[in-house]
């Protein structure tokens, strides 16, 4: 639409006939359709509201980001259609506002909101280059709509225009870089600590051997008593050395040795480690393992360690007679493993720190369990994220992409997921089971 078209139309309204008016309105309808086609073609979401926050327009991208239906959303307040949106804080400024926010429906995303107030300015016809709302032919004042900070003179705010940009990938990439740096720092620290501990352990082991040789010069009663003390000391030295070795093996990045593995078998083998604890605490374990799962390329020991930590966290989060539900399933491209427990979840403050090295809420915890799980997940090409609420059940899910040669034919047509491996821990309402799921 050419600038000034509406101004000229308004000026000539008294001199044009009905047929010409009809032609003008047809032209306006065509221009409106063209603009809607352009707005629906762009990737950014666009929403326009009136002064009361009611939606007057939204494009297809905005509908997809928020899971809205355009015909149902028009005329409704935006904060009623988008849960958790603090409309007042976003629109309290008289100028443009840019905010990053996290949304959880219909998918967990990070969205950048760029909001501009729409201002209607009342000026003379000849001075306006905008969209005219009303006026007459002799140059009396009319209203022109602009976006941004109001110009001097009589003006009023009639709504807001919002541009929505999905920044999920860039935000998560930045988080991955930060977390990778943390893990590298932890690895260096662990190596230094292990070295400092290893030297005294070697010295203790050597001196225990020397003491053992000297026991042959003692009387039998004294020799037996000293030998018992030496055996106990050597056992504790070996145990500490084993702890340091396992710690380094867990924290240091290692390339997975991939082989075709049955996920159900790994889950069952991991669960056997906890059989005594499960029986002692009367924990109910419900297993729903799908039998037609394809073999997946995995490192058996590493995935067993990851499942071990997830199950251990679930058991520690539950009281006696809790319930742990383990479920495996598949779709066209992925295999899903879910661990659902009746634990109490975690607070938002603790949730934000779960991947910090040595952070733990358990009296005897090391604060390394989830860090190790995520390291294993990433070594398999995936990602780990957590969602939880205090007082509610915990959940995590594992999905893994199946190799093309062992997928169904219809899976070759569907390749929607780009990530090979991602893990999600989140919490459901107490009436709905929470679940631990990883994308494998």
C-alpha positions, 0 to 999 in steps of 0.5 A, a space after each residue: 500500500 502506497 504511503 498516503 493512500 488512506 489520507 487521499 481516500 479520506 479527502 475524496 470520500 465526499 466526491 466519489 461514488 459508490 462504485 469507486 468506494 467499492 473498488 477502494 475497499 477491494 483494494 484494501 482487502 487485497 492489501 490486507 490479504 497480501 500483508 497477512 501472507 507476508 506475516 505468515 511466511 516469516 519465522 518470527 511470531 507477531 501479535 497485536 493487542 488493543 489497549 486492554 491486552 486483547 488479541 487483535 491479530 496474530 500470525 501462524 508462527 505465534 500460534 505455533 509458539 504458544 499452541 493457539 488457534 487464531 480464530 479462538 484467540 482473537 478478542 481474548 486477553 493474551 495473558 489468559 491464553 498464554 499461561 504464566 505471561 506477566 502482561 503488566 510487567 511487559 507493557 508497563 514501559 512507555 517505550 519498546 521493551 525486550 525480554 527473554 522468557 521461558 515457556 513450558 507449553 506446548 513445548 519448553 522454549 526460550 522466547 524473546 519478546 520485543 514489545 512496542 506500544 502503538 500510539 495514535 497521534 492527532 495531527 493535521 492531514 498535511 503533516 501526517 505520513 501514516 495510517 489515517 483513522 478519521 478526518 475531513 477534506 478541509 485539512 482538519 486534524 485526524 489520527 495517525 497510528 505509529 509505533 514507539 515513543 509518542 511524539 509531542 502533541 495530543 496522543 494516546 496508546 491504543 495497543 501493543 505490537 509484539 515480535 516473538 523470536 525462538 532463542 531456545 537453541 542459542 540459549 541452550 548452546 550458551 548453557 552447554 558451553 558454561 556447563 562444559 567449562 564447569 566440567 573441565 574445571 572439575 576434571 582438572 581439580 579431580 586430577 589434582 586431588 587424586 594425584 595428591 591423595 595417590 602419593 600418600 597412599 603409595 607411601 602407606 602401602 610401602 610402609 605396610 609392606 615393611 611392617 609386615 616383614 618385621 612381624 616375622 621377628 615377633 612372638 606369635 601372639 604379637 605377630 598375629 595381633 599386628 598382622 591383623 592391624 596391618 590387614 585392616 590398614 591395607 584393606 582401607 588403603 585399597 578401598 580408598 585407592 579404589 574410590 579415587 580410581 572410580 571417581 577419576 573414571 567417572 568424571 574424566 571424559 571417555 569415548 563410549 565403546 558402542 555396540 548393539 545393546 538391548 535396553 531392557 536387558 541393561 535396565 534389568 541388570 541395573 535394577 538387580 543391584 538394588 534388589 536388597 534395598 528394594 526388598 528392605 524398604 518395601 519399594 514397589 517396582 512396576 516394569 513395563 518393558 516393551 519386547 519389540 525394541 530394536 538394538 541400540 548402539 550404546 556403551 553398556 557399562 556407561 549406560 548402566 552407570 547412568 541408569 544406576 544413578 537415576 534409579 538411586 536418586 529415585 529410591 533416595 527421594 522416596 519413603 518406605 513403600 514408595 513406587 518406582 515405575 520403569 517403562 520402555 517404549 518406541 516410536 518411529 525414530 526413538 526408543 523411550 525409557 522412563 523412570 517414574 517415582 513417588 518422590 517429593 521433587 525439589 524446590 526451584 532454588 535447588 533445581 537451578 543448581 543441580 548441575 553444579 559440581 558438589 552441590 547436593 541436598 543429601 547429608 552423604 551425597 557427593 553432588 556428582 551423580 547428575 553431573 556424571 549422568 549428563 556427561 554420559 548422555 552427552 558422550 552419546 550425543 545428547 542433552 540432559 534437562 530437569 524440571 521439578 516442583 517441590 512436593 511433587 513426584 519426580 520424573 526423567 525420560 530417556 529416548 535414543 534414536 534407532 539406527 536406520 537399518 534397524 528402524 521400521 520402514 515408516 520411520 525413514 519418512 519421519 525424521 523430525 528429531 535432530 538430536 540423537 540423545 536428550 534427557 529430561 527430568 521433570 515432575 508431574 502432579 501427584 495425581 499424575 505420575 511423574 516420570 524420568 525419561 531419557 531420549 535414547 
